[in-house]
Amino acid sequence: MEQTTSDLVLFFGRFHPLILHLPIGFLLIAFLLEILSRFKSFASYQPAVGFILFLGAISAIVAAVLGLMLAQGGGYGEELLSLHQWLGIGAALTAVVALILHWQARKQASPKLDKAYISVLSVMIVVLMAAGHYGGSLTHGSDYLTQYMPNPLRTLAGLEPREEKKAVLITNLPEAQLYHDIIYPILDARCVSCHNPEKRKGELEMHTVEALLEGGENGALFEAGNPAESHMMKRILLPEEDEEHMPPDGKSQLTEEQIELLNWWIAEGAPFDKKVAQVKVSEDIQNVLNTLVDPNANKTEVEILLASEVQAAEEQTLSQLQTSGVQVMPLAAQVNWLQVRIPMTASGDSLVQTLSPVAGQLTWLDMGDTQTTDEALAAIPQFTKLTRLHLENTQVTDNGLQHLKDLPYLEYLNLYGTEVSDEGIQQLKDLKNLRKLYLWQTKATKEGVAQLQQALPQLEVNMGIENWGVVEADSSVALND
Amino acid sequence: MSDYCHQDIVSRRDFLTKSTLGLGGIALSSLLSPGKLLAGTGSSANGGTLDPLHYAPKAKRVIYLFQSGGPSQMELFDYKPLLNKKTGEELPASVRGEQRLTGMTSNQKSFPLAGSVYNFQQHGQSGAWVSELMPYTAQVADELCFVKSMYTEAINHDPAITFFQTGSQQNGRPSIGSWASWGLGSDNKNLPSFCVLLSRGREGGQPLYAKLWGSGFLPSLHQGVQFRSGKDPVLYLNDPPGLKKNSRRRMLDYLKELHSIQYEKVKDPEISTRIAQYEMAYRMQTSVPETMDISKEPDYIYDMYGPESRIPGTFSANCLLARRLIERDVKFVQLYHQGWDQHGNLPKDIKIQAKSTDQASAALVKDLKQRGLLEDTLVIWGGEFGRTNYSQGRLTKENYGRDHHPRCFTMWMAGGGIKKGLTYGETCEFGYNIAKDPVHVHDFQATLLHLMGVDHEKLTFKHQGRRFRLTDVAGKVVNDIIA
């Protein structure tokens, strides 16, 4: 902001958006009433026109003055601003002229005067509409209206068909252009809407390389090779409630990963012409970059499954389950995956059958510490989306484990305190997503577990605590306890 | 959210709010949801107000091992070699800044820096620093996440504990466990979802009050139920000698009828709470003795928790009990371990104190792990504030004391969605200020609720004309420690 502008001017200027809708309403209704009152049956409206036109003219002048004050604050594109400014002043002037002509025509009726009055009034409406439209463009961007226009309409309006604005996935990462393919899309999505030739917040534009290098009213945007001292990064890293934080509170924020990428780009010297292969890539950055090739790169299959949509179970089915004594709940709001707890006093054998209607949604099933035998496990294969299964302290045996063979997403399996043995657990070797297996107090041995882990190298097996030796604390201070 | 307990009767105000907001209109969904475990609570399947949770829960259960008195981080987890170098020197004014002091040291003429007399070593893959006072905790270092940059606003015990447990230094707000019970309901209809275990402190431990586990303005059904050691774990639960079980049942049925008549008249939600509590107590007559009976625990479990675990009422025995409660799906277990307030004779006292908590805390983590429960059970270890880096009173070669210090202290967490083998945050080399990643009490509470699947800004209760929440108007989830 220029230091020469007094705060008072800016304060009043901010009222422009508040006042400007009054002249639009007044002048429009004045015009419509004027036209309407020329029909016989509506002639009684005529006396109101002058008064309304007067209100319109006054408020148009006030809005124009406030608009000029608001423009002092800067941050708008020159071209669009001056267009809107002159149209706004024009609307106020034509309103005043129309008002004067209206009064004259009331005094002495002459066809000439009336023609002039109606013409000025019509011109005023056109100018008013134009001023309003460009004002909207100043605030919301010039493609605001057409941004979501359906393609058939666009062709009629002579516009290019709309491109699907989807995040473009990178196919060849090492060959990808660091700035063009990775950094610019971030700036475009989060910064350019306020920093462009039409809306130059902070005298800064960010839509081209030249503009980025030029910086804004606070000088250079970044210091190549030094993200910590770069103005852009400082502003981004301020707490969100800070006045200076970018993007401003309430706008879509940058993600942690996007910030990491911007930081990395500046640290690597903010190059505009390098490929990814030509700069240093740390492990963390590599992980982020992988998501640009495949958004699910760093997610496990189970995470992807649970993030996917599934059809909601019927309300009625859920309440029936509740009635039958099963505790069933969605994992979270807006998530239709279900978790089920068979109460400890119940028997899994009889209740597991009742879960068939929610087989598509069931993902966490807890039958731990219940009366459950292999019979219950026979019903398990239908629950193909199971990711966690608790069977601890039940009566299941090796024989029942064959029913768990085809649960592609099973990640957590608790069998502690059951009768299973080495032979049984080998049947789990195709569960490629199994990560945690609990086998304390079973007949399984280290050898059997090692055999299973050869098939499933990522599997962590807990067989209970070992070497829980007594530790003697030696202290350097002699104490007489 | 309605603070109205009993759902089959709709008050005028409730009716208007619900029908104008179109929330199910006249047919309250809760009227139609059977299978409720607790009469007179929220609408979710297990009686919680949040239906459903805001996020998928990473921690379904919490054990909070509260170390009352303010354990000295300098002797336990926060290794400060500079203090050993500068022992006896004056604390620089630039480091102390504007920190207010307690009445116990504000008149001291000098503030001599005091290094720890105990040695530190790095442990496990993560290389976490743990002192020789905590050998068992050191063994499980790779399971833990140490937060070294905790800070609080209070400087004396009572306001500081109240702040930690209820989010406000003044009395009268619901404690964390009550919020959890009210919001998330109960997974076991035979036990309260919020249980409290007090451990016998040593002489001179700071007193603890029932307000710390009180339900504040939430329905009193959600206050913590205190379990004691000895013949009557829960007071007044057992029938008097000579009363038959079915007489008790008949009495309760008639009482319920009387209560219902009164409720029809005055519509006080506390009456339905009362009905629910009588029913809960009746069920607890069976479930509590079974839960508290640790005589069937095998010897190696006792050995694991340490020799004191055989003595009812000790911290070790309570850790074992906490595990039993968690196994029975109790949602929130709040333990208190008293005796960390070492203003003088710190080296001698902290050794005894550490010994009484170290083995059992570590055993609890390992025991939960082998049962597969650590996956979704969060264990928290920490006090209400830290202690100063200078000596309170005279500093000698092997004796000194430390005063309260709110500006930085250490806590650890394990399990339930917390990154393991992580040390988060740093203090300055004097151990007086936070150098990196500060975590405020409200941040800790926000993170705890987040792990339980709750958005701390959305769990609110309207009372006295405004909405209240555990984190009041502050708190940021510490995403960096969430797995």
Chai-1 contact restraints between the chains, C-beta under 6 A:
chainA,res_idxA,chainB,res_idxB,connection_type,confidence,min_distance_angstrom,max_distance_angstrom,comment,restraint_id
A,S319,B,P34,contact,1.0,0.0,6.0,A-B,restraint_1
A,Q322,B,P34,contact,1.0,0.0,6.0,A-B,restraint_2
A,Q322,B,G35,contact,1.0,0.0,6.0,A-B,restraint_3
A,Q322,B,A45,contact,1.0,0.0,6.0,A-B,restraint_4
A,T323,B,P34,contact,1.0,0.0,6.0,A-B,restraint_5
A,T323,B,G35,contact,1.0,0.0,6.0,A-B,restraint_6
A,Q327,B,A45,contact,1.0,0.0,6.0,A-B,restraint_7
A,M329,B,A45,contact,1.0,0.0,6.0,A-B,restraint_8
A,P330,B,P52,contact,1.0,0.0,6.0,A-B,restraint_9
A,L331,B,A56,contact,1.0,0.0,6.0,A-B,restraint_10
A,A332,B,P52,contact,1.0,0.0,6.0,A-B,restraint_11
A,A332,B,L53,contact,1.0,0.0,6.0,A-B,restraint_12
A,A332,B,Y55,contact,1.0,0.0,6.0,A-B,restraint_13
A,A332,B,A56,contact,1.0,0.0,6.0,A-B,restraint_14
A,A333,B,P52,contact,1.0,0.0,6.0,A-B,restraint_15
A,A333,B,H54,contact,1.0,0.0,6.0,A-B,restraint_16
A,N414,B,G372,contact,1.0,0.0,6.0,A-B,restraint_17
A,Y416,B,R371,contact,1.0,0.0,6.0,A-B,restraint_18
A,Y438,B,G372,contact,1.0,0.0,6.0,A-B,restraint_19
A,W440,B,Q370,contact,1.0,0.0,6.0,A-B,restraint_20
A,N462,B,Q370,contact,1.0,0.0,6.0,A-B,restraint_21
A,G464,B,Q370,contact,1.0,0.0,6.0,A-B,restraint_22
A,I465,B,K366,contact,1.0,0.0,6.0,A-B,restraint_23
A,I465,B,Q370,contact,1.0,0.0,6.0,A-B,restraint_24
A,W468,B,M304,contact,1.0,0.0,6.0,A-B,restraint_25
A,V471,B,P135,contact,1.0,0.0,6.0,A-B,restraint_26
A,A473,B,E132,contact,1.0,0.0,6.0,A-B,restraint_27
A,A473,B,P135,contact,1.0,0.0,6.0,A-B,restraint_28
A,V477,B,V117,contact,1.0,0.0,6.0,A-B,restraint_29
A,V477,B,P347,contact,1.0,0.0,6.0,A-B,restraint_30
A,V477,B,E398,contact,1.0,0.0,6.0,A-B,restraint_31
A,L479,B,K348,contact,1.0,0.0,6.0,A-B,restraint_32
